[in-house]
Amino acid sequence: MTEHPFLSVRGIRKSFGDVEVLHGVDLDVAAGSVLALLGENGAGKSTLVRVIAGDLHPDAGEIALDGTPHDVRDVATARRLGIRLIYQEISDAPPLSVAENIVLGAWPTRHGFVRNGETRATARKVLDSLGVNLPLDSPVGSLRLGERQTVEIARALAGQGRCLIFDEPTAALSDAETERLFEVINGLRERGVAILYITHRLDEVFRLADEVCVLRDGHIVLHERVSAVGKDQVVEAMVGRTVEQRGRGREVPAATGDQPAMVALERASSGDAFTDVDLAVRPGEIVTLYGKVGSGASEVAEAIFGMHPVDRGTLTVGGRRTRFRHPADAIAAGVGCLPGDRQREAMFRSRSVAENLAAPSWGGIARARAFVTRGSEAVAYRRWHDALGIRSRDDPEQQIWTLSGGNQQKVVLGRWLERGSRVLVLVEPTRGVDVGARQEIYRAIRSLAERGSAVVVATSDYEDVIELADRAIVMVRGRTVAELTGEAVVVEALTQAAGGVIND
Ligand SMILES: Nc1ncnc2c1ncn2[C@@H]1O[C@H](COP(=O)(O)OP(=O)(O)OP(=O)(O)O)[C@@H](O)[C@H]1O
C-alpha cells in the first residue's frame, strides 16, 4: 500500500527447528514515515526485525531498498545499506565517551591514531542535527537510559542510517524522556528516514505513526494508514477477537478493613532512592505505587523484598518488625516478588519453561530448601501456560530463552502466582506484555488478592493502577505526593499528581 517504499520486504519465512514463526511476511516502509508494528507476545515481531537487520537469516524471501534487492546476510551488510536496529537493551560501550560512542567503529584515524578533535566534531554535528545537547566527554555509562538511547540513535545517523528500527523503545523511559524521543523521531521523519517502530502501546501508534501494521502468528493481518483505523480494529486484528477492556469492580473482602496490615512501612527511607514512605497493605488488598523512572516506586516495592535496605524507619511483615538483608530473608518470611529487571534477577535462563514456573524461589534458596518434582512442574506448567496464555511450543521442556520477551515475562510472573505468597510484590507486571495478556495478568493478580494475599504493585503505567488499585500511592522523586482510594483512582488524578511536581 505504500507508494514508493524505501524498505520493501517480500515473502519472508523463518523457522526455528521445525516451527515456522514467519509465514511469508510482506512489509513496506516509506522514506520519511513511521510504520508501527504491533502484535501479541510471540507473534514474530522481533524475529522479523532481526531478519531485516541482518541478525537472523531468513529461510526464504527478499529484502529490497529503493527498489533494489539485497542479500542482507549479516549485521555489517545491513549497516552498510543504512539499516539500523536500536535494541531494547542498549548496546553501547559504557566506559567510552558520548562522542566515541557516536562514532563507534568508525573513528577517524591518522597514522593509526584516533583523531579526537574530529570524533568530537562529528558527534557534535549529529547531536545538533537531532536538536540534543549531551556532554561529549562524559562516559556513556554515566548517562540516563533515555540519553543513552539518544546516543544509539546518533550513532545510527553518524553511520548514514536511512532505515531505523525501534523495538519497544519507551518501555523503560520516563514521561519526559518519551517526549524527547518522540521529538527526535519526528525530526528523523522530516529528514526522510524510514522508521519501523515496534510497540505494545496503542496510544503511541496514534500519536506517532503514519501507518500501522499488525502481525499475528507470523502473518500480516492488517496494514493501514493510522488515520483510517480505530483502536478497536487494531486490537481485534492483534488478538483475532474482541478484547474485554475493563475488568475492575473487585470487592475487597469486607473483613479486611479491620485486619492488621500484612505488610507495612513507616517513615521508611533507603539511601537516596526514597524518603519517609508510609504504606500499609492488608490481606486481600492491592496497593499500587505509581511513579515514573526515578520516582522511587519500584525501589520501595523492592525494599519489601530485601533488594534495597530500609536504613531509616521500619518494615513490618505479618505483624513482625523485620530487616531483610537479602531476598532470601523475604522469601522465608512469605514474600514473593517480580522484580523490575527480569533478565538479570528473575529468570533461570538455561532452564525450561516448566522449571522456571515451578522453581519455588531464588536460585540458591531453591536448591537448599526445596525440592521440585517433575510432577509439580507439570501441574504448574499446565495451570499457568493456559491461564496466562503463554505462547510456547506447548512443551514444558522448551528452554525459556527461546520464548519471546513478553512470554518470558509471563512465565516469571506465573511462578509467583503459583506460589500464592501471602505478600506479593510486583514491579511493572505488564511491561512488554500485549493487550490480551494484560487482562489475563490483571485477572490473576486480582484472584490472588481475593484469596487473601496482600499485593503491592509498583508501576509507571496508569492502566495497571486503574485496573488493579484499591489504593493508589503516587510517588515523585522518592517521596509520596498523593494517595487515592477506590473511585478517586482515575487517570486525570494520577497524572496530575505525578506530573505536578516533576519538572525535568
Ligand atoms: N532462538 C529461538 N529458538 C526457538 N524459538 C524461538 C527463538 N527465537 C524466537 N523463537 C520463537 O519465535 C516466536 C516469535 O518470537 P518473537 O520474539 O519474534 O516474538 P515477538 O512478537 O517479538 O514477541 P514479544 O512481544 O513478546 O517480544 C516465539 O514463539 C518464540 O518462542
The ligand as a Gaussian input file, in Angstrom:
#p B3LYP/6-31G(d) Opt

LIG

0 1
 N       16.136000     -18.862000      19.093000
 C       14.886000     -19.325000      19.102000
 N       14.636000     -20.650000      19.176000
 C       13.372000     -21.144000      19.161000
 N       12.268000     -20.382000      19.087000
 C       12.438000     -19.062000      19.016000
 C       13.747000     -18.454000      19.028000
 N       13.604000     -17.108000      18.938000
 C       12.255000     -16.875000      18.891000
 N       11.560000     -18.040000      18.928000
 C       10.093000     -18.196000      18.887000
 O        9.583000     -17.414000      17.832000
 C        8.310000     -16.877000      18.189000
 C        8.288000     -15.399000      17.883000
 O        9.158000     -14.728000      18.810000
 P        9.442000     -13.157000      18.707000
 O       10.482000     -12.843000      19.729000
 O        9.707000     -12.782000      17.304000
 O        8.012000     -12.560000      19.167000
 P        7.577000     -11.056000      19.429000
 O        6.404000     -10.800000      18.559000
 O        8.740000     -10.153000      19.287000
 O        7.080000     -11.124000      20.953000
 P        7.208000     -10.081000      22.208000
 O        6.131000      -9.067000      22.020000
 O        6.901000     -10.968000      23.372000
 O        8.596000      -9.536000      22.220000
 C        8.074000     -17.218000      19.637000
 O        7.154000     -18.298000      19.711000
 C        9.436000     -17.650000      20.143000
 O        9.291000     -18.656000      21.124000

